[in-house]
Amino acid sequence: MFMGGRAVCVCVLFLSGETEVVQCGPTVFKIGFTHDPLQRMLGKAGYHLEKYERMYLLHIACGSSFCKCLEAHLIRLFCGWQGCHNERLGGEGPDQFPGPYFCYLVTKKA
């Protein structure tokens, strides 16, 4: 299996309940893509303002293309799940910054 396929499989297992994310009770989550996870979580427009408590880095890459594709693919897979709060289909984030880039999951209690 090529690296991209392996990354998708690992992320799907993680998001589908193989970890504490789903086992901790009712959870709200978003899947995303960023070049700066700390800023995305704690910055002026960070997820902390929406009361998200945890950020899981699902994948890291030097370029933005794979992380954008992974984000879009995971959102399409999980958009119908209870607790998924993604409003867009993903893959549209900025890529003008130097890498690395990250695909992430943020969670909070429902």
C-alpha positions as CSV (number, residue, x, y, z in Angstrom):
1,M,0.0,0.0,0.0
2,F,1.4,3.4,-0.9
3,M,1.9,6.0,1.9
4,G,-1.2,8.0,1.0
5,G,-3.4,4.9,1.3
6,R,-1.9,4.0,4.6
7,A,-2.4,7.5,6.0
8,V,-6.1,7.4,5.0
9,C,-6.6,4.0,6.6
10,V,-5.0,5.1,9.9
11,C,-7.1,8.2,10.0
12,V,-10.3,6.3,9.2
13,L,-9.6,3.9,12.0
14,F,-8.8,6.7,14.4
15,L,-11.9,8.6,13.6
16,S,-14.2,5.7,13.5
17,G,-13.9,4.8,17.2
18,E,-10.7,2.9,17.6
19,T,-9.5,5.5,20.1
20,E,-10.8,7.5,23.0
21,V,-12.3,10.1,20.6
22,V,-15.6,8.3,20.3
23,Q,-15.4,6.3,23.6
24,C,-15.4,9.4,25.8
25,G,-19.1,9.9,25.3
26,P,-20.9,12.4,23.0
27,T,-18.3,14.3,21.1
28,V,-18.4,17.1,18.6
29,F,-15.6,17.2,16.1
30,K,-14.1,19.0,13.1
31,I,-11.5,17.8,10.6
32,G,-9.2,20.4,9.1
33,F,-5.9,21.4,7.5
34,T,-3.4,24.0,8.6
35,H,0.2,25.1,8.4
36,D,0.2,26.2,12.1
37,P,-1.7,23.9,14.5
38,L,-0.9,26.0,17.6
39,Q,-2.2,29.2,16.0
40,R,-5.3,27.3,14.7
41,M,-6.1,26.0,18.1
42,L,-5.1,28.9,20.4
43,G,-4.9,32.0,18.1
44,K,-7.3,35.0,17.7
45,A,-9.7,32.9,15.6
46,G,-8.7,29.6,17.2
47,Y,-10.9,26.7,18.0
48,H,-10.5,27.4,21.7
49,L,-13.1,30.2,21.2
50,E,-15.6,27.5,20.2
51,K,-14.7,25.5,23.3
52,Y,-12.8,22.8,21.4
53,E,-10.6,21.0,23.9
54,R,-8.3,18.7,22.0
55,M,-6.4,18.7,18.7
56,Y,-5.1,15.5,17.2
57,L,-2.6,15.8,14.4
58,L,-3.6,13.1,12.0
59,H,-0.9,13.6,9.3
60,I,2.1,15.9,8.6
61,A,3.5,16.6,5.1
62,C,6.1,18.9,3.6
63,G,3.6,20.1,0.9
64,S,0.0,21.1,1.2
65,S,-1.5,18.9,-1.6
66,F,-1.8,15.6,0.3
67,C,-3.1,17.2,3.5
68,K,-5.7,19.1,1.6
69,C,-6.8,15.9,-0.2
70,L,-6.8,13.9,3.1
71,E,-8.9,16.6,4.8
72,A,-11.5,16.6,2.0
73,H,-11.6,12.8,1.9
74,L,-12.1,12.4,5.6
75,I,-14.8,15.1,5.7
76,R,-16.6,13.3,2.9
77,L,-16.4,10.0,4.8
78,F,-17.5,11.5,8.2
79,C,-19.8,14.4,7.3
80,G,-22.9,12.3,8.0
81,W,-21.7,11.1,11.4
82,Q,-23.4,12.5,14.5
83,G,-21.1,15.2,16.0
84,C,-19.4,16.2,12.8
85,H,-19.5,19.9,12.6
86,N,-17.6,20.5,9.3
87,E,-19.6,23.0,7.2
88,R,-17.4,22.9,4.0
89,L,-16.1,19.9,2.0
90,G,-12.5,20.7,2.8
91,G,-9.3,21.0,0.7
92,E,-9.6,24.7,0.2
93,G,-7.1,26.1,2.8
94,P,-4.2,28.3,2.0
95,D,-0.9,26.8,0.7
96,Q,1.3,29.9,0.3
97,F,3.1,29.3,3.6
98,P,6.2,27.2,3.9
99,G,5.6,23.7,5.1
100,P,5.1,21.5,7.0
101,Y,1.3,21.2,6.7
102,F,-1.0,19.2,9.0
103,C,-4.3,17.5,8.8
104,Y,-6.0,17.5,12.2
105,L,-9.1,16.6,14.2
106,V,-10.5,18.9,17.0
107,T,-12.9,17.6,19.6
108,K,-15.1,18.9,22.4
109,K,-17.9,17.4,24.5
110,A,-21.3,17.7,23.0
